[in-house]
Amino acid sequence: MSRAPVTVAWARIAVGAIVIVILCTTYLQGVGGMNPFDFFGYFTNLTSLLSAILLIALGSSGARKRPAPRWAATARGVAVTCMLIVGVIYNALVPGTGAAPPWVSAVLHIVFPALLLLDWIGVGDRPPLPWRRLWLVLPYPLAWIGVVLVRGATDGWVPYGFLLPERGGGALVGTILGLLIALLASGALVWSLSRVRLSAGRRALRRDS
């Protein structure tokens, strides 16, 4: 597998570190409550954290001029897919900034997903993802939904209004199916874009090899 230019590797580390600092700062300021299970119960916060850790891991490999591990391309594809959903769902269904400062919401819901998408398209250190692995975009969101539903039915806490238990079983099933369809559509876009190779990205990879 090819590797990213060293400059891109360090940029990934920087972006991942900045996102983690933003999340930690927001948590320590009490936004969303001081309970970590509540704070990271938000799909945005948890997905941003996992994506940032993945970026730092990929950047660390690239900074040492090592190719990314074989699993990294699929993990990166899943992360981009989920962060695209974060941007789309937030801006379409959850308008406003909630308890977070406006700049934090802008970074996590617009800037970070956009950077991940640009990195995915513009840096070709990943093979075309096989379509038989598209289903891998589902396990993590399904696990998150499962935990949210259990919490909603037990302690009554849910991160988003469209998952409130009082909406009724039929509405919840419809919402969850809609989310899963949106995830598959987002994943199909990301999987298709894995076949894109921008000429500038190819030149950068050749110069750094």
N, C-alpha and C positions, 0 to 999 in steps of 0.2 A: 504494500500500500504506500502511496506517495505521502509526503509530509508537507506541512504548511511552512511557509517562510518563517524565519525566526522572528521577524517583526510582527507577523500575524500572531505567532505563539505568545509573545509578550503582551500584545493587545488583548488577547483572550484572557490572559491572567489578570490584566488590569481591570477589564470589564467585569469578570467574575468577582474579583475582590471588591470592587465598588458596589456591586449589587449586594454582596453579603454585608458590607458595612452599612448600607442603607437599611437592610432588613434588621440588623442588630440595633441600629440607632432608633428605628421606628418602634421596635419591640420595647427597648429600654425606656422610651418616652411614654409607654403605656397605651399606644394606639392599638385598639382591638383587645385590650385587657392584658394583664400580666401573665395569664395562664398560657404557657407555651402551646398546649393542646388546642386552645382557641386561636391563638395567633397563627400557628401553622396549620390550623384546620381550614384556613382560607386557601383555596386552590392556587390563587395568585402567589401567595407567600411561599407555600411549600414548593410549587413548581419552579418559582424563581430561584429558591435556594438550591434545589437539586440541579437545575440548569447551570447555575453559577459554579457549583462544585465540579460539574462535568467540564465546563469551560476551562477551569483552572487545571484540571487533570490533563486535558488535551494540550493546553498551553505549556504545561510542564514538560510533556513529552517532546513537543516541538522545540522548546527552548534548548533541550539537550540534543537536538537534531536527530531524534528518533521518530520513526513512523508511529502513527496512532495504533493502538491495539485493534484487533479485528472487530471486537464487539463495539468499538467506539462509534462507528458509522451509524449503526442501527440505533444506539442510545442517543446519538446526536439527532437523528431523524425524529425519534419520539419526542425529544425535548423541544425541537422546533415546532413540531405538530401541536404539542400541548400549549406552548407559549403563544402560538397563533390563535388558539382557542381562547386563551386568556384575553388577548386583545379584542377579539371579535365579540365574545360574550359580554365582557365588561362594557364596551362602548355601545353595544346594542341593547343589553338587558339590564345593566346595573349602572345607569348614568350617575354622574356626580363623583365626588372623591371619597364619600363616606367619612370615616374618622381620620383617615390619613391626610397629611398635607397635600395640596394639589400637585406639588412637584414630585412627591413620592409616587402618587398615582400615575402621573405622566410617565415617569421613568419605568415603572413596573408594567404598565399596561400598553405603552406605546413605544417608547425608546428601546427598551430591552428586547421585546419581540421583533422589532424592526431590525435591530443589530444582528440578532440570531439568524433572521431570514437572509439578510445581506451576506453574512458570513457563510451560510449554507450555499447560496448561489455563487458567490464570488470566489470562494477558496475551494479548489477541487481536490482536497486531500481526503476524499471519500469515494468509494466505488458506487456505481449505480445500485440502489437498494433493490433486492429481489422482491417482486410483488407478493410472493408467498409469505413474506414476513410482515406484510401490512397490518395483520391482526395484532402485532406487538404494540400498536399505539393504544390498545384497549385495556390491558391488565392494570396499569397504574391508575388511570381515571376510574375504572370500575372498583378498585380497592378503596380509593378515596370516597366514592359515592357510597359504598357499603358502610364505611366508618361514619360518614355524615348521617346516613339513615338510622344507624344504630343509636348514635348520640341524640338525634332528634326524637327518637321514640323513648329514650331513657331519661337523659337530663334536660331535654328540650332545647339544646343549643344547636343551631344550624348557622352556617356562615352566610347563606344567601336566601332571600325571601322566596325564590322560586322552588326551594326545596323544603319549605315548611310542611310538617306532617298534616296540619289542618287543611291544607289544600285538597286533601283526599287522595286515595290510592290511585284512582284513574288519572288525575292530573299529574301526580308524581311519575307514574309510569310513562305517560306521554312526554313529560319533560326529559326524563332520563333517556328515552329512545331518541328524542331529538338531539340531545347532547352527543350520544354515541354516533349518530349519523353524521353530525357535524365533525366529530373527531375523525371518522373514516374519510370524509371529504377532505379535511385538512391534511390528513396523512397521505391521501392519494396525490394531493398537490405537491407535498414535500417529496414523496417518492418520485414523482415525475421530474421535479426540479433537480433531483440527484443525478439526472442524466444530462444536465446542462453543464457545459464547460465554457466559461467566459474566456476570451482570448487573453485578457489582461491577467486573469488568474493563472492561466497556463504559463505565460511568460514569467510571472513572479516565481512559480514553482521551479521553472527551468533555471532561472538565475541563482536560486538558492540551493540547487542540488549540487 
